[in-house]
């Protein structure tokens, strides 16, 4: 390794992308191409970074497996930053194995952390948790220790374990300070600040109250019945009744819960659940059918009883009922939550993360664009979507698999 390559590598480790480019900007040998690619990625020029890394990987010979594996890892990190989530993780796993076999523990850990972060973006929390087990950043650069703790904190937050998340973020902050990389320190600081922001709103007896994640965790652990509009289901302690795929039933349950302990008039329920202002006997008959279906799903936690003018919820064991709603309103709340991270997302990546079809996501994006809430850059396959940060609250509960899945 010549002195310029070594100096550029040290600059990149310290987060000085411009300093690295000054040393290798005019060189086209594979090591210089790889360093240029990483530098361009640190500057946010992801398409150019990806191309440089691909050229570098092709330039390394078959005997240079270590260098090729490092290029694969760097390319995977660029893909993650571009929110290109559709690729196979096999190449990254093979690169991690090759790096381990050649004694490069730091880059092997980096590869596995990239895989974990991809799983977290996709909401596959169980797989991310399993992948995090056994990762050991001891003795490695503090930047990797900070990223490991950030991943641990995000998993804890998405699983509503706020005490574990706070401890992990404290460790990440200490590691980021040792690393002295401004961008990393800013990321950890932002993650810590999210703990003190409103994450949802509680509706109870006609009153609305913002809640932080710690308060939501306490609410979920209490004996009250929580009608959760963030994940669309009924939560009672460890019992979870999913209704995300039954939108009519969930709309009915939410309407009844928001008016508990009072009842809801039949025509008001029809207007809200079936979205019609001119109810007739067919709507009233359908309402009775849907009430019966909901009653069978939520038993024995709740009963739904008819009153003189409508229906009312009757919890068992004298439990209370609260409604937990997202910090932002609208059907596209989860979509906005993903876009709120500031990254440019493709339609395919959004569909993959949300578990919806691309066509569904495209329709939602068109509505949000018409409302001025999102904007697109690029065209055709290169098109990406952006949204301004959602200031004042965290969107943790709106992200995929924030609560127990169906």
Secondary structure, 3 states (H helix, E strand, C coil): CCHHHHHHHHHHHCCCHHHHHHHHCCCCCHHHHHHHHHHHHHCCCHHHHHHHHHHHHHHCCCCCHHHHHHHHHHHHHHHHHCCCCCCCCHHHHHHHHHHHHCCCHHHHHHHHHHHHHHHHHCCCHHHHHHHHCCCCCCCCCHHHHHHHHHHHHHHHHHCCCHHHHHHHHHHHHHHHHHHCCHHHHHHHHHHHHHCCCEEEEEEECCEEEEEEHHHHHHHHHCCCEEEECCCCEEEECCEEEECCCCHHHHHHHHHHHHCCCCCEEHHHHHHHHCCCCCCCHHHHHHHHHHHHHHHHHHCCCEEEEECCCEEEEEEHHHCCEEEEEECCCCCCHHHHHHHCCCCCECHHHHHHHHCCCHHHHHHHHHHHHHCCCCEEECCHHHCEEECCCCCCECCHHHCCCCCCCC
